[in-house]
Amino acid sequence: MFQNKKQAQRTLLIILAMVSLFVFIISVAVIYVQSKIVSGNICQCLIPVPLFIPLFSSLGLLVGSIVAYHLLSSMKVRPRTVRLLPSVSVLYKLLSEEEVMVLKMVPTTQAEVSKKLGRVKAHRLVKRLSSKGLIRVMHDGKVRRILPGPLLSKFRK
């Protein structure tokens, strides 16, 4: 809602000051009217002064809420966007050790991967990584070449 912390604190301070000033003015008015009533110096006219205290306090609350509404609605709301830069180290933390090992070997062949991990495990890892878009498999006769996929290319730039 607010662009920075100082602006939020400033707005909160303004609203708090307005409320405090309103409470102070009403308190002074109540004390003044109460002292006049007790001493008997209140005017004997037809206007009931003690009934004006709730009226003025309600009017003050109304004006204060309108001012607070306009203060808060005039603030520009900017959505926060976080831009993540691709990082290979973050990618490696999200993958298993075998997947990281295969990614570090790219470009290579599936035969080279299967020498280190076994045929079945190599096939499953290559299939899983290609479905994630990290590698792509290119068939070159009987040889399956493992090349960087579109997602891995973004991380390596």
N, C-alpha and C positions, 0 to 999 in steps of 0.2 A: 504494500500500500504506500509506504513512504520510500523515498529514494535513498535515504541514508538514516543512520541512527540519530544524528544531531537534529534533523528535521522533525523526526518523530518526538524527540524530547522537547523541542521547542513548541510544537503544537500542543503537547500535553501540558506544558508549563503555562501556555496562554489560557487554555481551558480551565486549569486549576486556579489561575489568578482571577479569572472572571467569576468563577463560583465563589471563591473566597471573598472577593469584593462584594458580591451580591449578599452573601451571608452577613458580612460586616455591616452593610447599609441597613438591612432589615433588623439586625440586632440593635443598632443604634436607634432606629425608629421605634422599636418596641420599648426599649428602655425609656426613651423620651416620653412616649405616650403614657406608659405606666406611671412614670413619676408625676406627670400632670394629673392623671386620674387620682392618684393617692393624695396629692396635695390639694385637690379640689379646684385647681386653676384652669381646668379644661373649659373651653367655651361652652356656653349653655345653648348653643344654636341647635338646630334640628338635625344637623349632620352627625351621625354616630361615628366618631373618629376611630374607636377600637375595631369597628368592622372593616375599615380600610386597610388594616394591616394584612389580613389574608388576601385581600384583593390585590394589593401591591406586590405581595410575595408571589402570587400566582402569575401576575403580569411579568415580574422579573424572571421567573422560571421559563415562561413562554419566550421572552426576548432572548434569554440565554441559550435556550435550545435552538432557536432559529439561527443565532450567530454561530453556534457550534456546528450546526448542520452545514451552513455555508462555508465555514472554515474547512471542514472535513471533505466536503464534496468538491471543493476547488483544487484539492490535491490531485496531481496527475498520478495515475496508477500505471506502473510499468511492470510487465511480467518479467520475472527473472529468468534469464536463459543462461544455462551453463554449457560452455563449449568444451567438450572433451577432446583432447588431442590424442590421436592413436599412439599407443606405446606398446612396443613388443614385450616389455617386461610385465605389463599388466595382463596382456594376452597369455603369456606363459604361466602366470599364476592361476589362470582360470582353467587351464588344461592339465591333463594327467602327464606324468613323466614321460610315458611312451609317446604321447602325442607331441610333446615338446621335442623329443628326440627326432621324430619324423620331420617336424617342421624345420629343425636345424639342418637336416640333411638335404632339403629341397634346394635345387633341382637334383633329382636322382631317379632311380628306377625302383620298382616294387621289389625286384629281386635283391637289391642291396638292402632294403629294409627287412626283407624276410630272412636274410642271413643273420641279422642281429636279433630279431624278435621271433622268428618262426613264421611259416607260411600263413597259417590261419589267423594269427594275431595281426600280422602285417596287413592281410587283406581287410580285416575288420577295421583296423585303425585308418587305413587309406580310405575306406568307404565312409567312415564316420567323418573324417576331416573334409572329404570332398562334399558331403551333404551339408556341412557347415559353411562351405564356400571358402575355406582356407587354402585348399589345394584343388587342382584339377588334374585328372588322369587323361593322358593322351595315349592311345593305342598306336604302336609303331610295329606292326607285324605281331610277333609273339611278345614283344617287350612292352611293358606298361610304364610309360614315363610319368613321373610325378613332377608337376610344375606348380609354381605359385598360383593360387586362385585369386579372384578379384578382391577378396577381403584381406588376404595376406599381403597383397601388393600395396594396399593402403597403409598397412602398418610398417612396411619396410621403407617407405619413401622418407 
